[in-house]
Amino acid sequence: MDKSSFKPDTRYVLTVYDAKRAPRPANIYVYRVYDKFMLARSTSGDGLLRKIAYDDIERIVEQAAVPNAERFALPAGMLDEKSWADRSEMQLYASSPGRGK
């Protein structure tokens, strides 16, 4: 997988590798794609914002573009590539379409 396989503001169902390289399902909402990783929120489970390396993704099971009215928003500083140089996940406040956040 690489950057060209993913688009921002899209929901994906993926098979990803965990720390022990075992395949696991993941439902995510992609905020940004960078050259070596993407920033995505887990839409099932813990809801954390995560840095996901393309090498950790086995395959895309399903994808769906998100309409403008249903997109999640976060401050640009939280999504900046430099902010993620030394972190892999972040717990954040709730943001949802229509809440004004």
DSSP file (Angstrom, degrees, kcal/mol; ACC not computed):
  #  RESIDUE AA STRUCTURE BP1 BP2  ACC     N-H-->O    O-->H-N    N-H-->O    O-->H-N    TCO  KAPPA ALPHA  PHI   PSI    X-CA   Y-CA   Z-CA
    1    1 A M              0   0    0      0, 0.0     2,-0.3     0, 0.0    56,-0.1   0.000 360.0 360.0 360.0 151.7    0.0    0.0    0.0
    2    2 A D    >   -     0   0    0     51,-0.0     3,-1.9    52,-0.0     4,-0.3  -0.877 360.0 -77.4-147.9-176.5    1.1    3.6   -0.5
    3    3 A K  G >  S+     0   0    0     32,-0.4     3,-1.7     1,-0.3    33,-0.1   0.824 121.1  63.2 -55.8 -36.7   -0.3    7.1   -0.4
    4    4 A S  G 3  S+     0   0    0      1,-0.3    -1,-0.3     3,-0.0    29,-0.0   0.659  92.3  65.7 -67.6 -14.4   -2.1    6.8   -3.7
    5    5 A S  G <  S+     0   0    0     -3,-1.9     2,-0.3     2,-0.0    -1,-0.3   0.597 100.9  56.6 -80.8 -10.9   -4.3    4.1   -2.3
    6    6 A F    <   -     0   0    0     -3,-1.7    27,-0.1    -4,-0.3     6,-0.0  -0.900  59.7-164.1-129.1 151.8   -6.0    6.5    0.2
    7    7 A K        -     0   0    0     -2,-0.3     3,-0.4    25,-0.1    23,-0.2  -0.976  29.6-107.4-130.6 144.5   -8.0    9.7    0.1
    8    8 A P  S    S+     0   0    0      0, 0.0    23,-0.2     0, 0.0    24,-0.1  -0.251  99.9  28.8 -63.9 159.6   -8.8   12.2    2.9
    9    9 A D  S    S+     0   0    0     21,-2.5    57,-1.9     1,-0.2     2,-0.4   0.893  95.1 121.7  55.0  46.1  -12.4   12.4    4.2
   10   10 A T  E     -AB  30  65A   0     20,-0.6    20,-2.5    -3,-0.4     2,-0.4  -0.993  58.3-133.5-136.5 141.9  -13.0    8.8    3.4
   11   11 A R  E     -AB  29  64A   0     53,-2.9    53,-2.4    -2,-0.4     2,-0.3  -0.800  28.1-173.0 -95.5 139.0  -14.1    5.9    5.6
   12   12 A Y  E     -AB  28  63A   0     16,-2.6    16,-2.6    -2,-0.4     2,-0.5  -0.958  25.8-151.6-131.3 148.6  -12.3    2.6    5.2
   13   13 A V  E     +AB  27  62A   0     49,-2.6    48,-2.9    -2,-0.3    49,-1.7  -0.995  38.3 173.6-112.2 121.0  -12.6   -0.9    6.4
   14   14 A L  E     -AB  26  60A   0     12,-3.2    12,-2.1    -2,-0.5     2,-0.6  -0.788  39.7-130.4-125.4 163.3   -9.0   -2.3    6.4
   15   15 A T  E     +AB  25  59A   0     44,-2.3    43,-3.0    -2,-0.3    44,-1.3  -0.986  40.8 176.9-109.7 116.9   -7.0   -5.3    7.5
   16   16 A V  E     -AB  24  57A   0      8,-3.2     8,-3.4    -2,-0.6     2,-0.4  -0.821  29.7-114.7-119.9 158.1   -4.0   -4.0    9.4
   17   17 A Y  E     -A   23   0A   0     39,-3.0     2,-0.0    -2,-0.3    39,-0.0  -0.771  26.9-146.6 -92.0 135.6   -1.2   -5.6   11.3
   18   18 A D    >   -     0   0    0      4,-2.2     3,-2.1    -2,-0.4    -1,-0.1  -0.152  43.9 -77.2 -85.0-170.9   -0.9   -5.2   15.0
   19   19 A A  T 3  S+     0   0    0      1,-0.3    -1,-0.0     2,-0.1    -2,-0.0   0.775 135.5  49.4 -61.6 -27.6    2.3   -5.0   17.0
   20   20 A K  T 3  S-     0   0    0      2,-0.1    -1,-0.3     3,-0.0    -3,-0.0   0.285 119.3-111.3 -94.1  10.4    2.8   -8.8   16.7
   21   21 A R  S <  S+     0   0    0     -3,-2.1    -2,-0.1     1,-0.3    -4,-0.0   0.739  70.8 143.2  64.6  26.7    2.2   -8.6   12.9
   22   22 A A        -     0   0    0      1,-0.0    -4,-2.2     0, 0.0    -1,-0.3  -0.807  57.1-110.3 -91.2 137.1   -1.1  -10.4   13.3
   23   23 A P  E     +A   17   0A   0      0, 0.0    -6,-0.2     0, 0.0    34,-0.1  -0.466  41.9 177.7 -70.8 136.7   -3.9   -9.2   10.9
   24   24 A R  E     -A   16   0A   0     -8,-3.4    -8,-3.2    -2,-0.2     2,-0.2  -0.977  29.8-111.7-136.4 147.7   -6.7   -7.3   12.6
   25   25 A P  E     -A   15   0A   0      0, 0.0     2,-0.3     0, 0.0   -10,-0.2  -0.512  34.4-173.6 -76.1 150.0   -9.8   -5.5   11.2
   26   26 A A  E     -A   14   0A   0    -12,-2.1   -12,-3.2    -2,-0.2     2,-0.5  -0.976  18.4-159.1-147.4 132.1  -10.0   -1.7   11.4
   27   27 A N  E     +A   13   0A   0     -2,-0.3    16,-2.4   -14,-0.2    17,-0.7  -0.958  31.7 169.4-106.7 123.5  -12.7    0.8   10.7
   28   28 A I  E     -AC  12  42A   0    -16,-2.6   -16,-2.6    -2,-0.5     2,-0.5  -0.924  37.8-144.1-137.6 158.5  -11.2    4.3   10.1
   29   29 A Y  E     -AC  11  41A   0     12,-2.2    12,-2.5    -2,-0.3     2,-0.5  -0.994  30.4-138.8-117.1 119.7  -12.0    7.8    8.9
   30   30 A V  E     +AC  10  40A   0    -20,-2.5   -21,-2.5    -2,-0.5   -20,-0.6  -0.689  26.5 173.0 -87.5 124.1   -8.9    9.3    7.1
   31   31 A Y  E     +     0   0A   0      8,-2.8     2,-0.3    -2,-0.5    -1,-0.2   0.885  67.7   1.2 -89.4 -51.5   -8.1   12.9    7.9
   32   32 A R  E     - C   0  39A   0      7,-1.3     7,-2.6   -24,-0.1     2,-0.4  -0.980  56.4-148.6-141.1 149.6   -4.8   13.3    6.1
   33   33 A V  E     + C   0  38A   0     -2,-0.3     5,-0.2     5,-0.2     2,-0.2  -0.984  19.8 179.5-118.7 132.2   -2.5   11.3    3.9
   34   34 A Y        -     0   0    0      3,-2.8    -2,-0.0    -2,-0.4   -31,-0.0  -0.656  44.9 -91.3-119.1 177.2    1.3   11.9    4.0
   35   35 A D  S    S+     0   0    0     -2,-0.2   -32,-0.4     1,-0.2     3,-0.1   0.884 121.1  19.3 -61.3 -41.6    4.1   10.2    2.1
   36   36 A K  S    S+     0   0    0      1,-0.1    18,-1.2   -34,-0.1    19,-0.3   0.606 131.1   8.2-107.0 -14.7    4.9    7.5    4.8
   37   37 A F  E     - D   0  53A   0     16,-0.2    -3,-2.8    17,-0.1     2,-0.3  -0.950  59.3-132.3-155.5 170.9    1.7    7.5    6.9
   38   38 A M  E     -CD  33  52A   0     14,-2.0    14,-2.8    -2,-0.3     2,-0.5  -0.924  18.3-128.8-128.0 157.9   -1.9    8.6    7.2
   39   39 A L  E     +CD  32  51A   0     -7,-2.6    -8,-2.8    -2,-0.3    -7,-1.3  -0.937  39.5 162.9-107.2 125.2   -3.8   10.1   10.1
   40   40 A A  E     -CD  30  50A   0     10,-2.4    10,-3.5    -2,-0.5     2,-0.4  -0.986  34.1-130.1-144.8 149.9   -7.1    8.4   10.8
   41   41 A R  E     -CD  29  49A   0    -12,-2.5   -12,-2.2    -2,-0.3     2,-0.5  -0.849  28.9-120.1 -99.7 135.8   -9.6    8.1   13.6
   42   42 A S  E     -C   28   0A   0      6,-2.2   -14,-0.3    -2,-0.4     3,-0.0  -0.634  23.0-167.7 -71.1 122.5  -10.8    4.7   14.7
   43   43 A T  S    S+     0   0    0    -16,-2.4     2,-0.4    -2,-0.5   -15,-0.2   0.476  73.7  46.1 -95.5  -2.4  -14.6    4.7   14.0
   44   44 A S  S    S+     0   0    0    -17,-0.7     2,-0.6    -3,-0.0     3,-0.4  -0.998 113.7   1.8-134.2 140.4  -15.1    1.5   16.0
   45   45 A G  S    S+     0   0    0     -2,-0.4     0, 0.0     1,-0.2     0, 0.0  -0.781 126.8   7.2  93.5-126.0  -13.7    0.8   19.4
   46   46 A D  S    S-     0   0    0     -2,-0.6    -1,-0.2     1,-0.1    -3,-0.1   0.681  77.7-138.5 -77.6 -20.6  -11.5    3.4   21.2
   47   47 A G        +     0   0    0     -3,-0.4    45,-0.3     1,-0.2     2,-0.1   0.665  44.8 157.6  73.9  16.0  -12.0    6.4   18.8
   48   48 A L        -     0   0    0     -7,-0.1    -6,-2.2    43,-0.1     2,-0.5  -0.392  47.5-118.7 -74.6 150.8   -8.3    7.4   19.0
   49   49 A L  E     -DE  41  90A   0     41,-2.6    41,-2.5    -8,-0.2     2,-0.3  -0.801  44.2-169.5 -84.2 126.8   -6.6    9.4   16.3
   50   50 A R  E     -DE  40  89A   0    -10,-3.5   -10,-2.4    -2,-0.5     2,-0.6  -0.896  30.8-133.6-127.9 150.4   -3.8    7.2   15.0
   51   51 A K  E     -D   39   0A   0     37,-2.8     2,-0.6    -2,-0.3   -12,-0.2  -0.911  31.4-168.2 -95.5 117.4   -0.8    7.4   12.8
   52   52 A I  E     -D   38   0A   0    -14,-2.8   -14,-2.0    -2,-0.6     2,-0.2  -0.940  12.0-143.9-116.7 117.0   -1.0    4.4   10.4
   53   53 A A  E >   -D   37   0A   0     -2,-0.6     3,-1.4   -16,-0.2   -16,-0.2  -0.524  17.8-128.9 -75.1 143.7    2.0    3.5    8.3
   54   54 A Y  G >  S+     0   0    0    -18,-1.2     3,-1.4     1,-0.3    -1,-0.1   0.804 107.9  63.7 -64.4 -28.0    1.2    2.1    4.9
   55   55 A D  G 3  S+     0   0    0    -19,-0.3    -1,-0.3     1,-0.3   -18,-0.1   0.701  95.3  60.8 -67.8 -18.8    3.4   -0.9    5.5
   56   56 A D  G <  S+     0   0    0     -3,-1.4   -39,-3.0   -40,-0.1     2,-0.5   0.389  87.2  90.3 -88.3   3.3    1.1   -1.9    8.4
   57   57 A I  E <   -B   16   0A   0     -3,-1.4   -41,-0.2   -41,-0.2     3,-0.1  -0.885  48.6-177.7-106.8 124.7   -1.9   -2.3    6.0
   58   58 A E  E     -     0   0A   0    -43,-3.0     2,-0.3    -2,-0.5   -42,-0.2   0.916  65.1 -25.8 -83.6 -48.4   -2.6   -5.7    4.4
   59   59 A R  E     -B   15   0A   0    -44,-1.3   -44,-2.3   -58,-0.0     2,-0.6  -0.994  53.0-111.3-162.5 160.2   -5.6   -4.7    2.3
   60   60 A I  E     +B   14   0A   0     -2,-0.3   -46,-0.2   -46,-0.2     3,-0.1  -0.877  26.7 179.9 -95.5 123.4   -8.6   -2.4    1.8
   61   61 A V  E     -     0   0A   0    -48,-2.9     2,-0.3    -2,-0.6   -47,-0.2   0.859  67.0  -8.6 -89.6 -42.8  -11.8   -4.3    2.3
   62   62 A E  E     -B   13   0A   0    -49,-1.7   -49,-2.6     2,-0.0    -1,-0.4  -0.992  58.6-168.8-154.5 150.3  -14.2   -1.4    1.7
   63   63 A Q  E     -B   12   0A   0     -2,-0.3     2,-0.3   -51,-0.2   -51,-0.2  -0.995   2.7-177.2-144.1 150.1  -14.2    2.3    1.2
   64   64 A A  E     -B   11   0A   0    -53,-2.4   -53,-2.9    -2,-0.3     2,-0.1  -0.951  25.7-127.1-149.2 124.5  -16.8    5.1    1.1
   65   65 A A  E     -B   10   0A   0     -2,-0.3   -55,-0.2   -55,-0.2   -56,-0.1  -0.425  28.2-129.4 -66.8 145.5  -16.4    8.8    0.4
   66   66 A V        -     0   0    0    -57,-1.9     5,-0.1    -2,-0.1    -1,-0.1  -0.870  19.3-121.8-102.4 125.8  -17.9   11.0    3.1
   67   67 A P    >   -     0   0    0      0, 0.0     3,-1.9     0, 0.0     4,-0.3  -0.257  28.3-108.7 -61.2 152.8  -20.3   13.8    2.0
   68   68 A N  G >  S+     0   0    0      1,-0.3     3,-1.2     2,-0.2    -2,-0.0   0.857 117.6  55.9 -51.5 -41.6  -19.4   17.3    3.0
   69   69 A A  G 3  S+     0   0    0      1,-0.2    -1,-0.3    28,-0.1    29,-0.1   0.672 110.4  45.6 -68.5 -16.4  -22.2   17.6    5.6
   70   70 A E  G <  S+     0   0    0     -3,-1.9    -1,-0.2    27,-0.1    -2,-0.2   0.281  84.4 121.5-110.8   9.7  -21.0   14.4    7.4
   71   71 A R    <   -     0   0    0     -3,-1.2     2,-0.3    -4,-0.3    27,-0.2  -0.483  59.3-126.9 -78.6 144.3  -17.2   15.1    7.6
   72   72 A F        -     0   0    0     -2,-0.2     2,-0.4    25,-0.1    24,-0.1  -0.625  23.8-152.0 -84.1 146.6  -15.3   15.3   10.9
   73   73 A A        +     0   0    0     -2,-0.3   -42,-0.0    23,-0.0    28,-0.0  -0.964  17.5 172.1-125.6 140.2  -13.3   18.4   11.6
   74   74 A L        -     0   0    0     -2,-0.4     5,-0.1   -43,-0.0    21,-0.0  -0.962  45.3 -85.7-136.6 154.4  -10.2   18.9   13.7
   75   75 A P    >>  -     0   0    0      0, 0.0     3,-1.2     0, 0.0     4,-0.7  -0.345  38.1-123.2 -59.4 141.7   -7.8   21.9   14.1
   76   76 A A  H >> S+     0   0    0      1,-0.3     3,-0.9     2,-0.2     4,-0.5   0.826 108.3  63.4 -58.0 -34.7   -5.1   21.9   11.4
   77   77 A G  H >4 S+     0   0    0      1,-0.3     3,-0.6     2,-0.2    -1,-0.3   0.821  98.8  54.5 -61.5 -31.7   -2.4   22.0   14.1
   78   78 A M  H <4 S+     0   0    0     -3,-1.2    -1,-0.3     1,-0.2    -2,-0.2   0.747 112.1  44.3 -72.1 -22.9   -3.5   18.5   15.3
   79   79 A L  H << S+     0   0    0     -3,-0.9    -1,-0.2    -4,-0.7    -2,-0.2   0.398  83.2 123.6-102.6   1.2   -3.1   17.1   11.8
   80   80 A D    XX  -     0   0    0     -3,-0.6     3,-0.8    -4,-0.5     4,-0.6  -0.396  65.5-130.7 -67.0 138.0    0.2   18.7   10.9
   81   81 A E  G >4 S+     0   0    0      1,-0.3     3,-1.1     2,-0.2    -1,-0.1   0.852 106.1  57.5 -58.4 -37.4    2.8   16.2    9.9
   82   82 A K  G >4 S+     0   0    0      1,-0.3     3,-1.3     2,-0.2    -1,-0.3   0.825  98.0  61.3 -64.6 -31.8    5.4   17.7   12.3
   83   83 A S  G <4 S+     0   0    0     -3,-0.8     3,-0.3     1,-0.3    -1,-0.3   0.702 104.3  50.3 -66.5 -19.2    3.1   17.2   15.3
   84   84 A W  G X< S+     0   0    0     -3,-1.1     3,-0.7    -4,-0.6    -1,-0.3   0.247  75.2 104.8-105.7  11.3    3.2   13.4   14.6
   85   85 A A  T <  S+     0   0    0     -3,-1.3    -1,-0.2     1,-0.2    -2,-0.1   0.863  97.0  21.6 -60.5 -36.8    7.0   13.0   14.4
   86   86 A D  T 3  S+     0   0    0     -3,-0.3     2,-0.3    -4,-0.3    -1,-0.2   0.071 114.3  72.0-123.8  24.7    7.2   11.3   17.8
   87   87 A R    <   -     0   0    0     -3,-0.7     3,-0.1     1,-0.1   -37,-0.0  -0.967  45.8-169.6-137.6 157.3    3.7   10.0   18.5
   88   88 A S  S    S+     0   0    0      1,-0.3   -37,-2.8    -2,-0.3     2,-0.3   0.587  74.7  13.9-118.1 -19.9    1.6    7.2   17.2
   89   89 A E  E     -E   50   0A   0    -39,-0.2     2,-0.3     2,-0.0    -1,-0.3  -0.987  55.9-161.7-153.8 161.7   -1.8    8.0   18.7
   90   90 A M  E     -E   49   0A   0    -41,-2.5   -41,-2.6    -2,-0.3     2,-0.5  -0.986  16.8-138.4-148.1 132.4   -3.7   10.8   20.4
   91   91 A Q        +     0   0    0     -2,-0.3     2,-0.3   -43,-0.2   -43,-0.1  -0.800  37.8 178.7 -87.8 133.4   -6.9   10.8   22.4
   92   92 A L        -     0   0    0     -2,-0.5     3,-0.1   -45,-0.3     2,-0.0  -0.811  30.0 -87.9-134.4 171.3   -8.9   13.8   21.4
   93   93 A Y        -     0   0    0     -2,-0.3     2,-0.2     1,-0.1    -1,-0.1  -0.288  57.7 -83.1 -75.2 164.5  -12.2   15.6   22.1
   94   94 A A        +     0   0    0     -2,-0.0     2,-0.4     2,-0.0    -1,-0.1  -0.441  47.9 174.5 -70.1 137.3  -15.4   14.6   20.3
   95   95 A S        +     0   0    0     -2,-0.2   -23,-0.1    -3,-0.1   -21,-0.0  -0.990   6.7 159.6-139.2 136.9  -16.0   16.1   16.9
   96   96 A S    >   -     0   0    0     -2,-0.4     3,-1.7   -24,-0.1     5,-0.5  -0.985  47.0 -77.8-151.5 160.2  -18.9   15.2   14.7
   97   97 A P  T 3  S+     0   0    0      0, 0.0   -27,-0.1     0, 0.0   -25,-0.1  -0.323 114.1  16.0 -58.8 137.9  -20.8   16.6   11.8
   98   98 A G  T 3  S+     0   0    0    -27,-0.2   -28,-0.1     1,-0.1   -29,-0.0   0.433  96.6  99.8  82.5  -0.9  -23.2   19.3   12.7
   99   99 A R  S <  S-     0   0    0     -3,-1.7    -1,-0.1     0, 0.0     0, 0.0   0.571  87.8-123.5 -93.7  -9.8  -21.8   20.0   16.2
  100  100 A G              0   0    0     -4,-0.3    -5,-0.0     1,-0.0     0, 0.0   0.702 360.0 360.0  78.2  18.2  -19.8   23.1   15.1
  101  101 A K              0   0    0     -5,-0.5    -1,-0.0   -28,-0.0   -29,-0.0   0.396 360.0 360.0-107.4 360.0  -16.5   21.7   16.3
